[in-house]
Amino acid sequence: MRVSPMKGILHFGWKGKLSLMFIGPFEILEKVGQMAYHLVFPLDLSSVHPIFHVSMLRKYVHNPSHVIQL
């Protein structure tokens, strides 16, 4: 998911020049309309609205080193 580097916006990690441009990956819960998705966030991101336009998302490229513990 793309995050905004603008001032006064919720920061996701570093501030300034080294601030994050993308965070994730997150699970897609459902498709909302033709151009939006409802995402599942962890509890620390509960203040973020969970529905995003496709332009804010980036395709996940599978990497075998990304192992998710259930």
N, CA, C and O atoms as a Tripos MOL2 file, in Angstrom:
@<TRIPOS>MOLECULE
protein
  280   279    70     0     0
PROTEIN
NO_CHARGES

@<TRIPOS>ATOM
      1 N           0.8410   -1.1750    0.0000 N.3       1 MET1
      2 CA          0.0000    0.0000    0.0000 C.3       1 MET1
      3 C           0.8850    1.2360    0.0000 C.2       1 MET1
      4 O           1.8730    1.2840    0.7330 O.2       1 MET1
      5 N           0.5530    2.2330   -0.8050 N.am      2 ARG2
      6 CA          1.3120    3.4790   -0.8710 C.3       2 ARG2
      7 C           0.8920    4.3830    0.2770 C.2       2 ARG2
      8 O          -0.2980    4.5320    0.5530 O.2       2 ARG2
      9 N           1.8740    4.9880    0.9490 N.am      3 VAL3
     10 CA          1.5970    5.9170    2.0340 C.3       3 VAL3
     11 C           2.0820    7.3030    1.6480 C.2       3 VAL3
     12 O           3.0490    7.4370    0.8980 O.2       3 VAL3
     13 N           1.4230    8.3300    2.1520 N.am      4 SER4
     14 CA          1.7160    9.7070    1.7780 C.3       4 SER4
     15 C           2.8580   10.2800    2.6070 C.2       4 SER4
     16 O           2.8460   10.1420    3.8300 O.2       4 SER4
     17 N           3.8550   10.9260    1.9750 N.am      5 PRO5
     18 CA          4.9490   11.5370    2.7200 C.3       5 PRO5
     19 C           4.6670   12.9820    3.1330 C.2       5 PRO5
     20 O           5.5960   13.6900    3.5230 O.2       5 PRO5
     21 N           3.4150   13.4410    3.0590 N.am      6 MET6
     22 CA          3.0840   14.8290    3.3590 C.3       6 MET6
     23 C           3.1200   15.1040    4.8610 C.2       6 MET6
     24 O           2.9520   14.1920    5.6700 O.2       6 MET6
     25 N           3.3400   16.3670    5.2260 N.am      7 LYS7
     26 CA          3.3390   16.7650    6.6310 C.3       7 LYS7
     27 C           1.9330   16.6820    7.2080 C.2       7 LYS7
     28 O           0.9490   16.9170    6.5070 O.2       7 LYS7
     29 N           1.8460   16.3450    8.4910 N.am      8 GLY8
     30 CA          0.5640   16.2920    9.1610 C.3       8 GLY8
     31 C          -0.2190   15.0210    8.9170 C.2       8 GLY8
     32 O          -1.3390   14.8780    9.4060 O.2       8 GLY8
     33 N           0.3550   14.0990    8.1680 N.am      9 ILE9
     34 CA         -0.2900   12.8240    7.8680 C.3       9 ILE9
     35 C           0.3230   11.7630    8.7760 C.2       9 ILE9
     36 O           1.4820   11.8830    9.1730 O.2       9 ILE9
     37 N          -0.4390   10.7340    9.1060 N.am     10 LEU10
     38 CA          0.0440    9.6380    9.9310 C.3      10 LEU10
     39 C           1.3140    9.0540    9.3280 C.2      10 LEU10
     40 O           1.3260    8.6830    8.1540 O.2      10 LEU10
     41 N           2.3890    8.9670   10.1220 N.am     11 HIS11
     42 CA          3.6660    8.4450    9.6320 C.3      11 HIS11
     43 C           3.7610    6.9560    9.9060 C.2      11 HIS11
     44 O           3.3390    6.4920   10.9660 O.2      11 HIS11
     45 N           4.3050    6.2070    8.9710 N.am     12 PHE12
     46 CA          4.4650    4.7670    9.0880 C.3      12 PHE12
     47 C           5.9540    4.4430    9.1580 C.2      12 PHE12
     48 O           6.4970    3.8920    8.2010 O.2      12 PHE12
     49 N           6.6200    4.7600   10.2400 N.am     13 GLY13
     50 CA          8.0460    4.4810   10.3570 C.3      13 GLY13
     51 C           8.8500    5.7700   10.3730 C.2      13 GLY13
     52 O           8.5390    6.6930   11.1250 O.2      13 GLY13
     53 N           9.8930    5.8330    9.5350 N.am     14 TRP14
     54 CA         10.8030    6.9800    9.5020 C.3      14 TRP14
     55 C          10.1030    8.2410    9.0140 C.2      14 TRP14
     56 O           9.1410    8.1870    8.2480 O.2      14 TRP14
     57 N          10.6210    9.3910    9.4860 N.am     15 LYS15
     58 CA         10.1400   10.6830    9.0010 C.3      15 LYS15
     59 C          11.2510   11.3230    8.1780 C.2      15 LYS15
     60 O          12.4260   11.0090    8.3720 O.2      15 LYS15
     61 N          10.8950   12.2090    7.2720 N.am     16 GLY16
     62 CA         11.8930   12.9330    6.4920 C.3      16 GLY16
     63 C          12.2090   12.2480    5.1810 C.2      16 GLY16
     64 O          11.3490   11.5970    4.5870 O.2      16 GLY16
     65 N          13.4610   12.3980    4.7240 N.am     17 LYS17
     66 CA         13.8600   11.8710    3.4280 C.3      17 LYS17
     67 C          13.7770   10.3520    3.3540 C.2      17 LYS17
     68 O          13.5350    9.7970    2.2820 O.2      17 LYS17
     69 N          13.9750    9.6800    4.4740 N.am     18 LEU18
     70 CA         13.9850    8.2280    4.4640 C.3      18 LEU18
     71 C          12.6360    7.6280    4.8370 C.2      18 LEU18
     72 O          12.5700    6.4570    5.2100 O.2      18 LEU18
     73 N          11.5570    8.4060    4.7460 N.am     19 SER19
     74 CA         10.2440    7.8830    5.0980 C.3      19 SER19
     75 C           9.8120    6.8290    4.0820 C.2      19 SER19
     76 O          10.2200    6.8620    2.9210 O.2      19 SER19
     77 N           8.9930    5.9100    4.5320 N.am     20 LEU20
     78 CA          8.5450    4.8110    3.6890 C.3      20 LEU20
     79 C           7.5830    5.2910    2.6050 C.2      20 LEU20
     80 O           6.7560    6.1700    2.8470 O.2      20 LEU20
     81 N           7.6930    4.7130    1.4150 N.am     21 MET21
     82 CA          6.7400    5.0170    0.3540 C.3      21 MET21
     83 C           5.6520    3.9610    0.2810 C.2      21 MET21
     84 O           4.5170    4.2540   -0.0970 O.2      21 MET21
     85 N           6.0020    2.7150    0.6480 N.am     22 PHE22
     86 CA          5.0430    1.6130    0.6140 C.3      22 PHE22
     87 C           5.1620    0.8100    1.9010 C.2      22 PHE22
     88 O           6.2590    0.6520    2.4370 O.2      22 PHE22
     89 N           4.0370    0.3010    2.4010 N.am     23 ILE23
     90 CA          4.0340   -0.6010    3.5380 C.3      23 ILE23
     91 C           3.2100   -1.8220    3.1700 C.2      23 ILE23
     92 O           2.3660   -1.7550    2.2760 O.2      23 ILE23
     93 N           3.4430   -2.9250    3.8430 N.am     24 GLY24
     94 CA          2.6510   -4.1100    3.5690 C.3      24 GLY24
     95 C           3.5330   -5.3240    3.4270 C.2      24 GLY24
     96 O           4.7120   -5.2350    3.7690 O.2      24 GLY24
     97 N           3.0670   -6.4080    2.9670 N.am     25 PRO25
     98 CA          1.8090   -6.6920    2.2870 C.3      25 PRO25
     99 C           0.6580   -6.9010    3.2630 C.2      25 PRO25
    100 O           0.8720   -7.2790    4.4150 O.2      25 PRO25
    101 N          -0.5570   -6.6550    2.7990 N.am     26 PHE26
    102 CA         -1.7650   -6.8500    3.5880 C.3      26 PHE26
    103 C          -2.7280   -7.7400    2.8220 C.2      26 PHE26
    104 O          -2.7320   -7.7560    1.5920 O.2      26 PHE26
    105 N          -3.5350   -8.4720    3.5510 N.am     27 GLU27
    106 CA         -4.5110   -9.3680    2.9440 C.3      27 GLU27
    107 C          -5.6950   -8.5640    2.4150 C.2      27 GLU27
    108 O          -6.1570   -7.6280    3.0680 O.2      27 GLU27
    109 N          -6.1810   -8.9290    1.2350 N.am     28 ILE28
    110 CA         -7.3700   -8.2990    0.6640 C.3      28 ILE28
    111 C          -8.5790   -9.0820    1.1320 C.2      28 ILE28
    112 O          -8.6880  -10.2810    0.8740 O.2      28 ILE28
    113 N          -9.4890   -8.4060    1.8190 N.am     29 LEU29
    114 CA        -10.6780   -9.0500    2.3530 C.3      29 LEU29
    115 C         -11.7590   -9.1920    1.2860 C.2      29 LEU29
    116 O         -12.3600  -10.2560    1.1350 O.2      29 LEU29
    117 N         -12.0040   -8.0950    0.5390 N.am     30 GLU30
    118 CA        -13.0200   -8.1310   -0.5190 C.3      30 GLU30
    119 C         -12.7960   -6.9950   -1.4990 C.2      30 GLU30
    120 O         -12.1030   -6.0230   -1.1980 O.2      30 GLU30
    121 N         -13.3870   -7.1290   -2.6680 N.am     31 LYS31
    122 CA        -13.3660   -6.0810   -3.6830 C.3      31 LYS31
    123 C         -14.5970   -5.2120   -3.4780 C.2      31 LYS31
    124 O         -15.7090   -5.7260   -3.3620 O.2      31 LYS31
    125 N         -14.4020   -3.8820   -3.4330 N.am     32 VAL32
    126 CA        -15.5010   -2.9410   -3.2210 C.3      32 VAL32
    127 C         -15.6800   -2.1600   -4.5160 C.2      32 VAL32
    128 O         -14.8400   -1.3300   -4.8630 O.2      32 VAL32
    129 N         -16.7580   -2.4190   -5.2250 N.am     33 GLY33
    130 CA        -16.9650   -1.7660   -6.5170 C.3      33 GLY33
    131 C         -15.9820   -2.3090   -7.5400 C.2      33 GLY33
    132 O         -15.5180   -3.4430   -7.4270 O.2      33 GLY33
    133 N         -15.6650   -1.4890   -8.5450 N.am     34 GLN34
    134 CA        -14.7450   -1.9300   -9.5940 C.3      34 GLN34
    135 C         -13.3010   -1.5170   -9.3310 C.2      34 GLN34
    136 O         -12.3800   -2.1350   -9.8660 O.2      34 GLN34
    137 N         -13.0840   -0.4800   -8.5130 N.am     35 MET35
    138 CA        -11.7470    0.0860   -8.3930 C.3      35 MET35
    139 C         -11.2280    0.2050   -6.9650 C.2      35 MET35
    140 O         -10.2690    0.9420   -6.7370 O.2      35 MET35
    141 N         -11.8190   -0.4880   -5.9970 N.am     36 ALA36
    142 CA        -11.3820   -0.3610   -4.6080 C.3      36 ALA36
    143 C         -11.3420   -1.7230   -3.9280 C.2      36 ALA36
    144 O         -12.0480   -2.6540   -4.3150 O.2      36 ALA36
    145 N         -10.4860   -1.8170   -2.8930 N.am     37 TYR37
    146 CA        -10.3370   -3.0520   -2.1400 C.3      37 TYR37
    147 C         -10.3970   -2.7810   -0.6490 C.2      37 TYR37
    148 O          -9.9280   -1.7460   -0.1750 O.2      37 TYR37
    149 N         -10.9770   -3.7200    0.0870 N.am     38 HIS38
    150 CA        -11.0420   -3.6560    1.5470 C.3      38 HIS38
    151 C          -9.8850   -4.5070    2.0700 C.2      38 HIS38
    152 O          -9.8390   -5.7100    1.8120 O.2      38 HIS38
    153 N          -8.9390   -3.8880    2.8110 N.am     39 LEU39
    154 CA         -7.7510   -4.5710    3.3000 C.3      39 LEU39
    155 C          -7.8860   -4.9170    4.7730 C.2      39 LEU39
    156 O          -8.6500   -4.2820    5.4990 O.2      39 LEU39
    157 N          -7.1480   -5.9170    5.2070 N.am     40 VAL40
    158 CA         -7.0980   -6.3220    6.6110 C.3      40 VAL40
    159 C          -5.7890   -5.8060    7.1860 C.2      40 VAL40
    160 O          -4.7110   -6.1780    6.7220 O.2      40 VAL40
    161 N          -5.8840   -4.9280    8.2220 N.am     41 PHE41
    162 CA         -4.7060   -4.3480    8.8600 C.3      41 PHE41
    163 C          -4.4710   -4.9570   10.2300 C.2      41 PHE41
    164 O          -5.4130   -5.4520   10.8490 O.2      41 PHE41
    165 N          -3.2160   -4.9320   10.7280 N.am     42 PRO42
    166 CA         -2.9570   -5.3200   12.1170 C.3      42 PRO42
    167 C          -3.5200   -4.2690   13.0740 C.2      42 PRO42
    168 O          -3.9100   -3.1850   12.6410 O.2      42 PRO42
    169 N          -3.5650   -4.5790   14.3560 N.am     43 LEU43
    170 CA         -4.1680   -3.6770   15.3460 C.3      43 LEU43
    171 C          -3.4580   -2.3310   15.4470 C.2      43 LEU43
    172 O          -4.1060   -1.3290   15.7500 O.2      43 LEU43
    173 N          -2.1450   -2.2730   15.2030 N.am     44 ASP44
    174 CA         -1.4420   -0.9900   15.3160 C.3      44 ASP44
    175 C          -1.8140   -0.0120   14.2090 C.2      44 ASP44
    176 O          -1.4900    1.1720   14.3100 O.2      44 ASP44
    177 N          -2.4830   -0.4700   13.1580 N.am     45 LEU45
    178 CA         -2.9570    0.4110   12.0750 C.3      45 LEU45
    179 C          -4.4820    0.5380   12.0970 C.2      45 LEU45
    180 O          -5.0990    0.8020   11.0650 O.2      45 LEU45
    181 N          -5.0810    0.3510   13.2620 N.am     46 SER46
    182 CA         -6.5470    0.3900   13.3550 C.3      46 SER46
    183 C          -7.1270    1.7770   13.0790 C.2      46 SER46
    184 O          -8.3140    1.8870   12.7750 O.2      46 SER46
    185 N          -6.3170    2.8430   13.1760 N.am     47 SER47
    186 CA         -6.8190    4.1900   12.9160 C.3      47 SER47
    187 C          -6.8540    4.5340   11.4220 C.2      47 SER47
    188 O          -7.3300    5.6070   11.0510 O.2      47 SER47
    189 N          -6.3590    3.6430   10.5670 N.am     48 VAL48
    190 CA         -6.3240    3.8730    9.1190 C.3      48 VAL48
    191 C          -7.5780    3.2840    8.4870 C.2      48 VAL48
    192 O          -7.9750    2.1650    8.8110 O.2      48 VAL48
    193 N          -8.2050    4.0420    7.5780 N.am     49 HIS49
    194 CA         -9.4070    3.5620    6.8790 C.3      49 HIS49
    195 C          -9.0230    2.3620    6.0080 C.2      49 HIS49
    196 O          -8.0350    2.4480    5.2780 O.2      49 HIS49
    197 N          -9.7590    1.2490    6.0530 N.am     50 PRO50
    198 CA         -9.3350    0.0050    5.3940 C.3      50 PRO50
    199 C          -9.6650   -0.1300    3.9030 C.2      50 PRO50
    200 O          -9.3260   -1.1540    3.3100 O.2      50 PRO50
    201 N         -10.3160    0.8650    3.2690 N.am     51 ILE51
    202 CA        -10.6930    0.7460    1.8650 C.3      51 ILE51
    203 C          -9.8120    1.6660    1.0220 C.2      51 ILE51
    204 O          -9.7010    2.8610    1.2930 O.2      51 ILE51
    205 N          -9.1780    1.0760   -0.0240 N.am     52 PHE52
    206 CA         -8.2240    1.8190   -0.8440 C.3      52 PHE52
    207 C          -8.4940    1.6300   -2.3210 C.2      52 PHE52
    208 O          -8.9350    0.5630   -2.7480 O.2      52 PHE52
    209 N          -8.2290    2.6730   -3.1050 N.am     53 HIS53
    210 CA         -8.3240    2.6390   -4.5580 C.3      53 HIS53
    211 C          -7.1500    1.8320   -5.1050 C.2      53 HIS53
    212 O          -6.0960    1.7630   -4.4710 O.2      53 HIS53
    213 N          -7.3220    1.2300   -6.2600 N.am     54 VAL54
    214 CA         -6.2700    0.3910   -6.8360 C.3      54 VAL54
    215 C          -4.9860    1.1690   -7.1160 C.2      54 VAL54
    216 O          -3.9130    0.5660   -7.1440 O.2      54 VAL54
    217 N          -5.0560    2.4740   -7.3230 N.am     55 SER55
    218 CA         -3.8550    3.2650   -7.5870 C.3      55 SER55
    219 C          -2.9590    3.3780   -6.3610 C.2      55 SER55
    220 O          -1.7810    3.7130   -6.4860 O.2      55 SER55
    221 N          -3.5040    3.1000   -5.1700 N.am     56 MET56
    222 CA         -2.7230    3.1610   -3.9310 C.3      56 MET56
    223 C          -2.0500    1.8260   -3.6100 C.2      56 MET56
    224 O          -1.2540    1.7440   -2.6750 O.2      56 MET56
    225 N          -2.3640    0.7870   -4.3760 N.am     57 LEU57
    226 CA         -1.8450   -0.5480   -4.1030 C.3      57 LEU57
    227 C          -0.8050   -0.9460   -5.1270 C.2      57 LEU57
    228 O          -0.7870   -0.4300   -6.2450 O.2      57 LEU57
    229 N           0.0580   -1.8660   -4.7410 N.am     58 ARG58
    230 CA          1.0770   -2.3950   -5.6360 C.3      58 ARG58
    231 C           0.9840   -3.9160   -5.6250 C.2      58 ARG58
    232 O           0.7410   -4.5160   -4.5780 O.2      58 ARG58
    233 N           1.1740   -4.5360   -6.7730 N.am     59 LYS59
    234 CA          1.0850   -5.9830   -6.8790 C.3      59 LYS59
    235 C           2.1870   -6.6350   -6.0450 C.2      59 LYS59
    236 O           3.3320   -6.1840   -6.0580 O.2      59 LYS59
    237 N           1.8340   -7.7000   -5.3180 N.am     60 TYR60
    238 CA          2.8020   -8.4440   -4.5210 C.3      60 TYR60
    239 C           3.5390   -9.4310   -5.4120 C.2      60 TYR60
    240 O           2.9200  -10.2370   -6.1060 O.2      60 TYR60
    241 N           4.8640   -9.3620   -5.3880 N.am     61 VAL61
    242 CA          5.6900  -10.2980   -6.1330 C.3      61 VAL61
    243 C           6.1660  -11.3530   -5.1440 C.2      61 VAL61
    244 O           6.8530  -11.0330   -4.1740 O.2      61 VAL61
    245 N           5.8030  -12.6140   -5.3890 N.am     62 HIS62
    246 CA          6.1290  -13.6970   -4.4620 C.3      62 HIS62
    247 C           7.6370  -13.8560   -4.3170 C.2      62 HIS62
    248 O           8.3710  -13.8540   -5.3050 O.2      62 HIS62
    249 N           8.0880  -13.9920   -3.0750 N.am     63 ASN63
    250 CA          9.4870  -14.2140   -2.7610 C.3      63 ASN63
    251 C           9.5420  -15.3670   -1.7710 C.2      63 ASN63
    252 O           8.9000  -15.2870   -0.7240 O.2      63 ASN63
    253 N          10.2840  -16.4440   -2.0560 N.am     64 PRO64
    254 CA         10.3220  -17.5950   -1.1360 C.3      64 PRO64
    255 C          10.8340  -17.2560    0.2610 C.2      64 PRO64
    256 O          10.5570  -17.9920    1.2070 O.2      64 PRO64
    257 N          11.5710  -16.1660    0.4100 N.am     65 SER65
    258 CA         12.0750  -15.7940    1.7390 C.3      65 SER65
    259 C          11.0040  -15.1310    2.6050 C.2      65 SER65
    260 O          11.2100  -14.9480    3.8040 O.2      65 SER65
    261 N           9.8610  -14.7680    2.0140 N.am     66 HIS66
    262 CA          8.7590  -14.1920    2.7670 C.3      66 HIS66
    263 C           7.8830  -15.3160    3.2990 C.2      66 HIS66
    264 O           6.9650  -15.7730    2.6180 O.2      66 HIS66
    265 N           8.1640  -15.7520    4.4970 N.am     67 VAL67
    266 CA          7.4030  -16.8340    5.1100 C.3      67 VAL67
    267 C           6.5050  -16.2300    6.1750 C.2      67 VAL67
    268 O           6.9910  -15.5520    7.0810 O.2      67 VAL67
    269 N           5.1950  -16.4660    6.0810 N.am     68 ILE68
    270 CA          4.2340  -15.9180    7.0310 C.3      68 ILE68
    271 C           3.8910  -16.9910    8.0520 C.2      68 ILE68
    272 O           3.4410  -18.0780    7.6890 O.2      68 ILE68
    273 N           4.1030  -16.6890    9.3290 N.am     69 GLN69
    274 CA          3.7760  -17.6240   10.4100 C.3      69 GLN69
    275 C           2.2900  -17.5110   10.7370 C.2      69 GLN69
    276 O           1.7870  -16.4090   10.9590 O.2      69 GLN69
    277 N           1.5900  -18.6330   10.7670 N.am     70 LEU70
    278 CA          0.1720  -18.6320   11.0920 C.3      70 LEU70
    279 C          -0.0430  -18.7820   12.5720 C.2      70 LEU70
    280 O          -1.1850  -18.8020   13.0310 O.2      70 LEU70
@<TRIPOS>BOND
     1     1     2 1
     2     2     3 1
     3     3     4 2
     4     3     5 am
     5     5     6 1
     6     6     7 1
     7     7     8 2
     8     7     9 am
     9     9    10 1
    10    10    11 1
    11    11    12 2
    12    11    13 am
    13    13    14 1
    14    14    15 1
    15    15    16 2
    16    15    17 am
    17    17    18 1
    18    18    19 1
    19    19    20 2
    20    19    21 am
    21    21    22 1
    22    22    23 1
    23    23    24 2
    24    23    25 am
    25    25    26 1
    26    26    27 1
    27    27    28 2
    28    27    29 am
    29    29    30 1
    30    30    31 1
    31    31    32 2
    32    31    33 am
    33    33    34 1
    34    34    35 1
    35    35    36 2
    36    35    37 am
    37    37    38 1
    38    38    39 1
    39    39    40 2
    40    39    41 am
    41    41    42 1
    42    42    43 1
    43    43    44 2
    44    43    45 am
    45    45    46 1
    46    46    47 1
    47    47    48 2
    48    47    49 am
    49    49    50 1
    50    50    51 1
    51    51    52 2
    52    51    53 am
    53    53    54 1
    54    54    55 1
    55    55    56 2
    56    55    57 am
    57    57    58 1
    58    58    59 1
    59    59    60 2
    60    59    61 am
    61    61    62 1
    62    62    63 1
    63    63    64 2
    64    63    65 am
    65    65    66 1
    66    66    67 1
    67    67    68 2
    68    67    69 am
    69    69    70 1
    70    70    71 1
    71    71    72 2
    72    71    73 am
    73    73    74 1
    74    74    75 1
    75    75    76 2
    76    75    77 am
    77    77    78 1
    78    78    79 1
    79    79    80 2
    80    79    81 am
    81    81    82 1
    82    82    83 1
    83    83    84 2
    84    83    85 am
    85    85    86 1
    86    86    87 1
    87    87    88 2
    88    87    89 am
    89    89    90 1
    90    90    91 1
    91    91    92 2
    92    91    93 am
    93    93    94 1
    94    94    95 1
    95    95    96 2
    96    95    97 am
    97    97    98 1
    98    98    99 1
    99    99   100 2
   100    99   101 am
   101   101   102 1
   102   102   103 1
   103   103   104 2
   104   103   105 am
   105   105   106 1
   106   106   107 1
   107   107   108 2
   108   107   109 am
   109   109   110 1
   110   110   111 1
   111   111   112 2
   112   111   113 am
   113   113   114 1
   114   114   115 1
   115   115   116 2
   116   115   117 am
   117   117   118 1
   118   118   119 1
   119   119   120 2
   120   119   121 am
   121   121   122 1
   122   122   123 1
   123   123   124 2
   124   123   125 am
   125   125   126 1
   126   126   127 1
   127   127   128 2
   128   127   129 am
   129   129   130 1
   130   130   131 1
   131   131   132 2
   132   131   133 am
   133   133   134 1
   134   134   135 1
   135   135   136 2
   136   135   137 am
   137   137   138 1
   138   138   139 1
   139   139   140 2
   140   139   141 am
   141   141   142 1
   142   142   143 1
   143   143   144 2
   144   143   145 am
   145   145   146 1
   146   146   147 1
   147   147   148 2
   148   147   149 am
   149   149   150 1
   150   150   151 1
   151   151   152 2
   152   151   153 am
   153   153   154 1
   154   154   155 1
   155   155   156 2
   156   155   157 am
   157   157   158 1
   158   158   159 1
   159   159   160 2
   160   159   161 am
   161   161   162 1
   162   162   163 1
   163   163   164 2
   164   163   165 am
   165   165   166 1
   166   166   167 1
   167   167   168 2
   168   167   169 am
   169   169   170 1
   170   170   171 1
   171   171   172 2
   172   171   173 am
   173   173   174 1
   174   174   175 1
   175   175   176 2
   176   175   177 am
   177   177   178 1
   178   178   179 1
   179   179   180 2
   180   179   181 am
   181   181   182 1
   182   182   183 1
   183   183   184 2
   184   183   185 am
   185   185   186 1
   186   186   187 1
   187   187   188 2
   188   187   189 am
   189   189   190 1
   190   190   191 1
   191   191   192 2
   192   191   193 am
   193   193   194 1
   194   194   195 1
   195   195   196 2
   196   195   197 am
   197   197   198 1
   198   198   199 1
   199   199   200 2
   200   199   201 am
   201   201   202 1
   202   202   203 1
   203   203   204 2
   204   203   205 am
   205   205   206 1
   206   206   207 1
   207   207   208 2
   208   207   209 am
   209   209   210 1
   210   210   211 1
   211   211   212 2
   212   211   213 am
   213   213   214 1
   214   214   215 1
   215   215   216 2
   216   215   217 am
   217   217   218 1
   218   218   219 1
   219   219   220 2
   220   219   221 am
   221   221   222 1
   222   222   223 1
   223   223   224 2
   224   223   225 am
   225   225   226 1
   226   226   227 1
   227   227   228 2
   228   227   229 am
   229   229   230 1
   230   230   231 1
   231   231   232 2
   232   231   233 am
   233   233   234 1
   234   234   235 1
   235   235   236 2
   236   235   237 am
   237   237   238 1
   238   238   239 1
   239   239   240 2
   240   239   241 am
   241   241   242 1
   242   242   243 1
   243   243   244 2
   244   243   245 am
   245   245   246 1
   246   246   247 1
   247   247   248 2
   248   247   249 am
   249   249   250 1
   250   250   251 1
   251   251   252 2
   252   251   253 am
   253   253   254 1
   254   254   255 1
   255   255   256 2
   256   255   257 am
   257   257   258 1
   258   258   259 1
   259   259   260 2
   260   259   261 am
   261   261   262 1
   262   262   263 1
   263   263   264 2
   264   263   265 am
   265   265   266 1
   266   266   267 1
   267   267   268 2
   268   267   269 am
   269   269   270 1
   270   270   271 1
   271   271   272 2
   272   271   273 am
   273   273   274 1
   274   274   275 1
   275   275   276 2
   276   275   277 am
   277   277   278 1
   278   278   279 1
   279   279   280 2
@<TRIPOS>SUBSTRUCTURE
     1 MET1         2 RESIDUE 1 A MET
     2 ARG2         6 RESIDUE 1 A ARG
     3 VAL3        10 RESIDUE 1 A VAL
     4 SER4        14 RESIDUE 1 A SER
     5 PRO5        18 RESIDUE 1 A PRO
     6 MET6        22 RESIDUE 1 A MET
     7 LYS7        26 RESIDUE 1 A LYS
     8 GLY8        30 RESIDUE 1 A GLY
     9 ILE9        34 RESIDUE 1 A ILE
    10 LEU10       38 RESIDUE 1 A LEU
    11 HIS11       42 RESIDUE 1 A HIS
    12 PHE12       46 RESIDUE 1 A PHE
    13 GLY13       50 RESIDUE 1 A GLY
    14 TRP14       54 RESIDUE 1 A TRP
    15 LYS15       58 RESIDUE 1 A LYS
    16 GLY16       62 RESIDUE 1 A GLY
    17 LYS17       66 RESIDUE 1 A LYS
    18 LEU18       70 RESIDUE 1 A LEU
    19 SER19       74 RESIDUE 1 A SER
    20 LEU20       78 RESIDUE 1 A LEU
    21 MET21       82 RESIDUE 1 A MET
    22 PHE22       86 RESIDUE 1 A PHE
    23 ILE23       90 RESIDUE 1 A ILE
    24 GLY24       94 RESIDUE 1 A GLY
    25 PRO25       98 RESIDUE 1 A PRO
    26 PHE26      102 RESIDUE 1 A PHE
    27 GLU27      106 RESIDUE 1 A GLU
    28 ILE28      110 RESIDUE 1 A ILE
    29 LEU29      114 RESIDUE 1 A LEU
    30 GLU30      118 RESIDUE 1 A GLU
    31 LYS31      122 RESIDUE 1 A LYS
    32 VAL32      126 RESIDUE 1 A VAL
    33 GLY33      130 RESIDUE 1 A GLY
    34 GLN34      134 RESIDUE 1 A GLN
    35 MET35      138 RESIDUE 1 A MET
    36 ALA36      142 RESIDUE 1 A ALA
    37 TYR37      146 RESIDUE 1 A TYR
    38 HIS38      150 RESIDUE 1 A HIS
    39 LEU39      154 RESIDUE 1 A LEU
    40 VAL40      158 RESIDUE 1 A VAL
    41 PHE41      162 RESIDUE 1 A PHE
    42 PRO42      166 RESIDUE 1 A PRO
    43 LEU43      170 RESIDUE 1 A LEU
    44 ASP44      174 RESIDUE 1 A ASP
    45 LEU45      178 RESIDUE 1 A LEU
    46 SER46      182 RESIDUE 1 A SER
    47 SER47      186 RESIDUE 1 A SER
    48 VAL48      190 RESIDUE 1 A VAL
    49 HIS49      194 RESIDUE 1 A HIS
    50 PRO50      198 RESIDUE 1 A PRO
    51 ILE51      202 RESIDUE 1 A ILE
    52 PHE52      206 RESIDUE 1 A PHE
    53 HIS53      210 RESIDUE 1 A HIS
    54 VAL54      214 RESIDUE 1 A VAL
    55 SER55      218 RESIDUE 1 A SER
    56 MET56      222 RESIDUE 1 A MET
    57 LEU57      226 RESIDUE 1 A LEU
    58 ARG58      230 RESIDUE 1 A ARG
    59 LYS59      234 RESIDUE 1 A LYS
    60 TYR60      238 RESIDUE 1 A TYR
    61 VAL61      242 RESIDUE 1 A VAL
    62 HIS62      246 RESIDUE 1 A HIS
    63 ASN63      250 RESIDUE 1 A ASN
    64 PRO64      254 RESIDUE 1 A PRO
    65 SER65      258 RESIDUE 1 A SER
    66 HIS66      262 RESIDUE 1 A HIS
    67 VAL67      266 RESIDUE 1 A VAL
    68 ILE68      270 RESIDUE 1 A ILE
    69 GLN69      274 RESIDUE 1 A GLN
    70 LEU70      278 RESIDUE 1 A LEU
